[in-house]
Amino acid sequence: MSTRARPVVARLAPAVSASVAYRIPSEPRSAGWARRELRWRLGQWGVVGELVDVAELLVSELVANAVRAQGEDGAWVGVRFGFSGGRLRLEVRDGSAEKPVMNDDVEEDAECGRGLVLVDALASGWGVAVDGTGKVVWAELAVPEVPCGTAPR
């Protein structure tokens, strides 16, 4: 080996990090669109299995709550999916500054009111950030290691 040559050093794989954001109509069918887009995006990021189903349920609940909070005055809801450091973060923005309330005592036959109970039970963490233009409700999930060679696109 020449004096200028150096032994090969294995490079560390970069941490998988990506995010996408959308502005979608504030209407009930947008929850379905958000679920489909999230499933596709997670496939691109190499996230598979039961975690995808849980993430779909969470984003569906968050979008449905945002649409309800907007009322008829809001035209758009913001949706963001972020994947970094072994965490999947789902964020939904609406124009209402009113914080969502978790109902622990929802009637068994009630048509709504269980969304945040599900989010609280399934997410690694969740919260609300209120600002001058409304609020962002977010939920996070811990993501097991993504297979080698899979990079976000």
C-alpha positions in Angstrom: 0.0 0.0 0.0 1.4 3.4 -0.9 2.0 6.0 1.8 -0.7 8.1 0.2 -3.4 5.4 0.3 -5.7 5.1 3.2 -7.7 2.2 4.3 -11.4 2.2 3.3 -13.6 3.5 6.0 -17.2 2.5 6.0 -19.5 5.5 5.6 -22.4 5.9 8.0 -25.7 5.9 6.2 -27.4 9.3 6.5 -30.4 9.5 8.8 -33.7 9.2 6.9 -35.4 12.5 6.9 -38.2 13.9 4.7 -41.4 15.8 4.9 -44.2 16.8 2.6 -47.0 19.4 3.1 -50.3 19.8 1.3 -53.3 22.2 1.4 -56.5 20.3 0.9 -60.2 21.3 0.8 -61.9 21.6 4.2 -64.5 18.9 3.5 -65.2 15.4 4.9 -63.9 13.5 1.9 -60.4 15.1 2.5 -59.7 12.6 5.3 -59.8 9.8 2.7 -57.4 11.7 0.4 -55.0 12.2 3.3 -55.1 8.5 4.2 -54.3 7.5 0.6 -51.5 10.1 0.2 -50.0 9.1 3.6 -50.0 5.4 2.6 -48.3 6.1 -0.7 -45.7 8.4 0.9 -44.9 5.9 3.7 -44.3 3.3 1.0 -41.9 5.7 -0.7 -40.1 6.1 2.7 -39.9 2.4 3.3 -42.3 2.4 6.2 -44.6 -0.7 6.0 -46.8 -3.0 8.2 -49.2 -2.2 11.0 -47.6 1.2 11.5 -49.1 2.4 8.2 -52.6 1.4 9.3 -52.2 3.2 12.6 -50.8 6.3 10.9 -53.7 6.3 8.5 -56.2 6.1 11.3 -54.5 9.0 13.1 -54.3 11.3 10.1 -58.0 10.5 9.3 -59.0 11.5 12.8 -56.9 14.7 12.8 -58.3 15.8 9.3 -61.9 15.0 10.3 -61.4 17.1 13.5 -59.9 20.0 11.6 -62.7 20.0 9.0 -65.3 20.1 11.8 -63.3 22.9 13.6 -63.1 25.0 10.5 -66.9 25.0 10.0 -68.2 26.2 6.7 -66.0 29.4 6.7 -62.8 27.5 6.1 -61.8 26.7 2.6 -58.5 24.8 3.3 -56.8 22.5 5.8 -53.1 22.1 5.9 -51.6 18.6 6.2 -47.9 17.7 6.8 -46.2 14.4 7.1 -42.6 14.4 8.4 -40.2 11.5 8.9 -37.0 12.0 10.8 -34.9 10.4 13.5 -37.1 7.3 13.7 -40.3 9.4 14.2 -43.3 9.9 11.9 -45.0 13.2 12.6 -48.5 14.0 11.3 -49.6 17.6 11.5 -53.0 19.1 10.5 -53.6 22.9 10.5 -57.0 24.6 10.6 -58.1 28.2 11.0 -59.8 27.8 14.4 -57.9 28.8 17.5 -60.2 26.6 19.7 -58.2 23.7 21.2 -59.6 20.2 20.7 -61.0 18.5 23.8 -60.6 14.8 24.5 -63.8 13.2 25.7 -63.1 10.3 28.0 -66.8 9.7 28.7 -68.3 9.4 25.2 -71.5 7.4 24.9 -71.1 4.0 23.3 -73.4 4.8 20.4 -72.2 8.3 19.8 -71.2 9.1 16.2 -68.3 11.3 17.1 -66.1 12.3 20.0 -63.7 9.4 20.1 -61.1 10.7 17.8 -58.7 12.2 20.3 -59.1 9.2 22.6 -57.8 7.1 19.7 -55.0 9.5 19.0 -54.0 9.5 22.6 -54.1 5.7 22.8 -52.2 5.0 19.5 -49.7 7.8 19.1 -46.3 8.0 20.9 -47.2 11.6 21.6 -49.6 14.3 20.4 -50.3 18.0 21.1 -51.7 21.3 19.9 -49.9 24.5 18.9 -52.1 27.6 18.6 -50.9 30.7 16.7 -52.3 33.8 15.2 -53.8 32.0 12.2 -55.4 28.9 13.9 -53.8 25.8 15.2 -51.8 22.7 14.4 -52.7 19.4 16.0 -49.9 16.9 15.7 -49.3 13.3 16.5 -46.1 11.2 16.4 -45.3 7.6 16.0 -42.1 5.8 16.7 -40.9 4.1 13.5 -38.8 0.9 13.6 -35.6 0.9 11.6 -36.2 1.4 7.9 -34.6 -1.3 5.7 -31.1 -0.6 4.4 -31.0 1.1 1.0 -34.4 2.8 1.5 -34.2 6.5 1.3 -37.0 9.1 1.4 -38.0 10.6 -1.9 
